[in-house]
Amino acid sequence: MEEVNDANVAGVGSSKAQPGSSPGGVTGAVRSPIVVWLLGLTLVYPLIWYYKINKELKQYSASIKVSPGASLLAVTLGAFLIVPALVSWLRTAGRIKAAQEIAGVEATCSGLLAFVLSYVTFGTFYMQSELNKVWARYGNLPAGSSV
């Protein structure tokens, strides 16, 4: 499960980059939110997707602190306790919002909205749409491109 501390409540470390600055990392994959949503109706893909987006956020900027494995653990085994899964989901939305700020795009990702939408199976669609805004800022470069 994810470590909880005040500096990491939003899923970012205390060293925050300036909006619009170069994050010094790499871009993630642009994915179709519709395809992510459809594949999200299976049992395995949502877990792979969740791990991948957290890994991409970590690789995007050193100021975004996350352990993709711990995040995945929180939404799988931690889901039995409910709270770890909720905290992980909210923090991932916070990381997406932090990435939006770093990229200099409007930070519109809402953890609460992502959580509410997850109950009607649209959480993955929403979060991927928000994450795509970050990658679009760089012209939708291939995943792994330096920025």
N, C-alpha and C positions, 0 to 999 in steps of 0.2 A: 504494500500500500504506500501511497505517496506520503512523504515527510511533510508535516505541516509546520510552517513558521510564518511570522508576520511579513517577512520580505518576499514570500512566495505565494501569498494569498491569491493574487491574480494570475499566478503561473509564470511570473517573470521575476528575475533577480533584481537586486537593488541597483545594478548598473544599467540604467536605461539609456538606449541610444536616442539621439535627437530625431524627431520626425523627419522623414524624407532623406535621412542619411544612409550611407551604404552600410548594410548590415555585416558585410565581410564574410558572408556564408554562401550558401548555394540555394537555388530555387527548388521548389517541389514540383510535383506533377499536377498539371491541370487535368481535372477529371470532370466528366459530365455529371452534374448533380442528379440528373434523372437516372443515369446508369448506376450511380452510387446508391440512390434510393431503391431502385429495383433489385440490385444485388444485396442490398441491406435486408431484404425480405428472407434471405437465406440465413443459415445459422453461423456459417464460418466467415463470410466476407466482411461483415461489420467489425469483427475482431481484427482481421488483417488491415482493414481500412483505418481503424482507430490507432493501431500501432504505427502504421505508415505516416499518418498526418502528424502524430506527435514527434516521430523521428525527423520528419521534414522541418517542423517548426524548430526543433533543436539545432538542426544543421543550418537553418536560415540565419540565425543570429545568436551569438554567444550570450546575449542578454536575456534570451528566453531559456529558462532553466526547466528541464523536464527529463525524466527517465521514462522512455517509451514503454519499457517492460513493466515498470511499476504502475504506469497508467493503465496498461492492459490488465494487469493483475487486479487493480482496483475495480474495473468494470466486469471482471469475470468472477473470481472467488470473492472479492469484496462486495459483490452485488447481493450476496446472501445476508450481509449486514446492512444493506441499503445505503448507509451514509458514505462509505468509501467510493462507491460508484457515482453517487450524486456529486461529491466533492471533485472527483476526477473529471466528470463531464463539464462541470462549471469551470474548472481550471483550464481545461482544453479550450473552451470558448474564450476564456480570458487570454490565453496564449495567442489565439487567432486575432483577437482584438489588438494585442500588443504588436503582433506582426503587421497588422494594418497600419498602426501608428508609425512604426519604424519605416514602412514603405512609403509613408506620406499620403496614404489614401484615407478617406473618411472611415473612422473606426466605428463600424456599425454592428459588430458581432455582439450579441447579447446572450450571456449564459442562461438567464432566465427563459428567454424565448427558445433557445436551443433545447433546454430541459422540457419545457411545455410541449414543444413540437415532437420531442422524442416519444411522448406518450401516444401520439397518433402516427407514429413511424416516419415523421418528416424531419427529425432532428439531423440525420445524416445529410439530407438534401440541403438543409439550411446551412449547416456548418461547412459543407464543401463549397457552396455558393459563396460564402463569406471568405473562405480561404483562397478561392480562385481570384478574388479581387486583389490579393497580394501578388500572386504570380502574374496577373494581367498588367500590373504596374511596371513590370520588366519586359513587357512585350510577349508574354507567354513563351519564354525561353524553354528549351528542353530541360526536363528535370535534371538537377545536378549541375546546372550552369552557374558559374561564379557571378556574384553580384556585389 
